[in-house]
Amino acid sequence: MLKTGRLLLRPWRVGEGAVQREMWMERDPRVPPHRRIDSAGHPTVAELEETIRAVEPSSVGLLAVERKVAGDAIGCCGLVGSGRGVREPQLAFEFLRRSWGQGYATEASWAVLDWARSSGHEQLWASVWDWNTASRRVLAKVGFTEVDREETTCGTNLVATRPL
């Protein structure tokens, strides 16, 4: 568990599948189809809860971000594989729209960066769609620098890195 002034970053609870589903439903239509709710309504809350149940504790993964005062999960932040080796994972975050604009993504990202540094990671990566200006601002605030652009069928993906 990671703590900040306003937040707890902790493993997801099975009953929070609805929070994850809400994040899936709120995704921008420009997000690749495999990361959005499909025409059959998948993933369902039950499927997301099963995924939460199956997750084994590890040094990578997305933690639920909970507001301390309200006690509610408002998003996720953590480390995921970057494809560049175990010493250089990728920072990832996503938050419910109702919590946007309050600095939670930046605050949670700083906590994950501190944890990654203390865990011996040497560098972190991040990728973000060029149209996602809010996430680009968060990455800049926590010290990421754009190093590449990848053209995909879904648009331009910006690749950034940060030494620890």
C-alpha positions as CSV (number, residue, x, y, z in Angstrom):
1,M,0.0,0.0,0.0
2,L,1.2,3.5,-0.9
3,K,0.0,6.6,0.9
4,T,0.0,10.3,0.0
5,G,-1.6,13.3,1.7
6,R,-5.0,12.5,0.2
7,L,-4.8,9.1,-1.3
8,L,-4.2,5.4,-0.6
9,L,-2.9,3.2,-3.5
10,R,-3.8,-0.4,-2.7
11,P,-4.8,-3.7,-4.4
12,W,-8.3,-3.7,-6.0
13,R,-11.1,-5.2,-3.9
14,V,-13.4,-7.7,-5.7
15,G,-16.5,-5.4,-5.0
16,E,-14.8,-2.6,-7.0
17,G,-15.5,-4.2,-10.4
18,A,-18.2,-1.6,-10.9
19,V,-15.6,1.2,-10.6
20,Q,-13.4,-0.5,-13.2
21,R,-16.4,-0.9,-15.5
22,E,-17.2,2.8,-15.1
23,M,-13.7,3.7,-16.2
24,W,-14.1,1.4,-19.3
25,M,-17.4,3.0,-20.1
26,E,-16.0,6.5,-19.9
27,R,-13.0,5.9,-22.2
28,D,-12.7,8.2,-25.2
29,P,-14.0,6.7,-28.4
30,R,-10.5,7.2,-29.9
31,V,-9.1,4.6,-27.5
32,P,-8.4,1.3,-29.3
33,P,-11.5,-1.0,-29.4
34,H,-9.9,-3.7,-27.3
35,R,-9.8,-1.3,-24.4
36,R,-13.4,-0.3,-24.6
37,I,-16.7,-2.0,-23.8
38,D,-17.5,-4.2,-26.8
39,S,-20.9,-4.5,-28.6
40,A,-21.8,-7.5,-26.4
41,G,-21.2,-5.4,-23.3
42,H,-17.9,-7.0,-22.3
43,P,-16.2,-6.8,-20.0
44,T,-19.0,-7.0,-17.5
45,V,-18.8,-6.1,-13.8
46,A,-18.7,-9.9,-13.1
47,E,-15.8,-10.4,-15.5
48,L,-13.9,-7.5,-14.0
49,E,-14.5,-8.9,-10.5
50,E,-13.2,-12.3,-11.6
51,T,-10.0,-10.6,-13.0
52,I,-9.5,-8.8,-9.6
53,R,-10.0,-12.1,-7.8
54,A,-7.4,-13.8,-10.0
55,V,-4.6,-11.2,-9.7
56,E,-1.6,-12.4,-7.8
57,P,0.4,-9.8,-5.8
58,S,3.5,-8.6,-7.7
59,S,5.8,-5.7,-8.2
60,V,3.9,-4.5,-11.2
61,G,0.2,-3.9,-11.7
62,L,-2.4,-1.2,-11.3
63,L,-3.3,-0.3,-7.8
64,A,-6.7,1.1,-6.9
65,V,-6.5,4.8,-5.9
66,E,-8.7,5.6,-3.0
67,R,-9.5,9.0,-1.5
68,K,-8.7,8.8,2.2
69,V,-11.5,11.0,3.4
70,A,-14.3,9.7,1.2
71,G,-13.0,6.1,1.2
72,D,-13.9,5.6,-2.4
73,A,-11.9,4.2,-5.3
74,I,-11.6,6.8,-8.0
75,G,-9.1,5.2,-10.4
76,C,-5.9,3.3,-10.7
77,C,-2.2,4.0,-10.9
78,G,0.9,1.7,-11.0
79,L,3.5,0.0,-13.1
80,V,2.9,-2.3,-16.0
81,G,5.2,-4.0,-18.4
82,S,6.9,-1.8,-21.0
83,G,8.4,-4.4,-23.2
84,R,11.8,-3.0,-22.3
85,G,12.7,-5.4,-19.5
86,V,11.8,-5.8,-15.8
87,R,14.0,-2.9,-14.7
88,E,12.2,-0.4,-16.9
89,P,8.4,-0.7,-16.4
90,Q,5.8,1.7,-17.6
91,L,3.8,4.2,-15.5
92,A,0.1,3.9,-16.1
93,F,-2.9,5.7,-14.6
94,E,-6.6,6.1,-15.3
95,F,-9.2,8.0,-13.3
96,L,-13.0,8.4,-13.2
97,R,-14.1,11.6,-15.0
98,R,-15.7,13.0,-11.8
99,S,-12.3,13.1,-10.2
100,W,-10.5,14.8,-13.1
101,G,-8.8,18.2,-12.5
102,Q,-8.1,17.7,-8.9
103,G,-4.4,16.6,-9.1
104,Y,-5.1,13.0,-8.1
105,A,-3.2,11.6,-11.1
106,T,-0.2,13.7,-10.4
107,E,-0.2,12.8,-6.7
108,A,-0.7,9.1,-7.3
109,S,2.1,9.1,-10.0
110,W,4.6,10.7,-7.6
111,A,3.8,8.0,-5.0
112,V,4.4,5.3,-7.7
113,L,7.6,7.0,-8.8
114,D,9.0,7.0,-5.3
115,W,8.0,3.4,-4.8
116,A,9.6,2.4,-8.1
117,R,12.9,4.2,-7.2
118,S,13.0,2.5,-3.8
119,S,12.4,-0.9,-5.5
120,G,15.5,-0.5,-7.6
121,H,13.9,0.4,-10.9
122,E,16.3,2.5,-13.0
123,Q,14.0,4.1,-15.5
124,L,10.3,4.3,-16.2
125,W,8.4,4.6,-19.5
126,A,5.0,6.0,-20.3
127,S,2.9,6.1,-23.4
128,V,0.0,8.4,-24.1
129,W,-2.2,9.3,-27.1
130,D,-1.2,12.6,-28.6
131,W,-4.8,13.9,-28.1
132,N,-4.8,13.1,-24.4
133,T,-3.6,16.5,-23.2
134,A,-4.5,16.0,-19.5
135,S,-2.4,12.9,-19.2
136,R,0.4,14.5,-21.2
137,R,0.4,17.3,-18.6
138,V,0.6,14.8,-15.7
139,L,3.6,13.1,-17.3
140,A,5.4,16.4,-17.8
141,K,4.7,17.4,-14.1
142,V,6.3,14.2,-12.8
143,G,9.4,14.6,-15.1
144,F,8.7,12.5,-18.2
145,T,10.2,13.6,-21.5
146,E,8.9,12.5,-24.9
147,V,11.4,10.4,-26.8
148,D,9.4,8.9,-29.6
149,R,6.1,8.9,-31.6
150,E,4.5,5.7,-32.8
151,E,2.0,5.9,-35.6
152,T,-0.8,3.3,-35.2
153,T,-4.1,2.6,-36.8
154,C,-5.7,4.4,-33.8
155,G,-3.6,7.5,-34.0
156,T,-0.2,8.8,-32.7
157,N,1.1,7.3,-29.5
158,L,3.7,9.4,-27.7
159,V,6.4,7.5,-25.8
160,A,8.1,9.2,-22.9
161,T,10.7,8.2,-20.3
162,R,12.1,9.3,-17.0
163,P,15.2,8.2,-15.2
164,L,14.8,7.4,-11.5
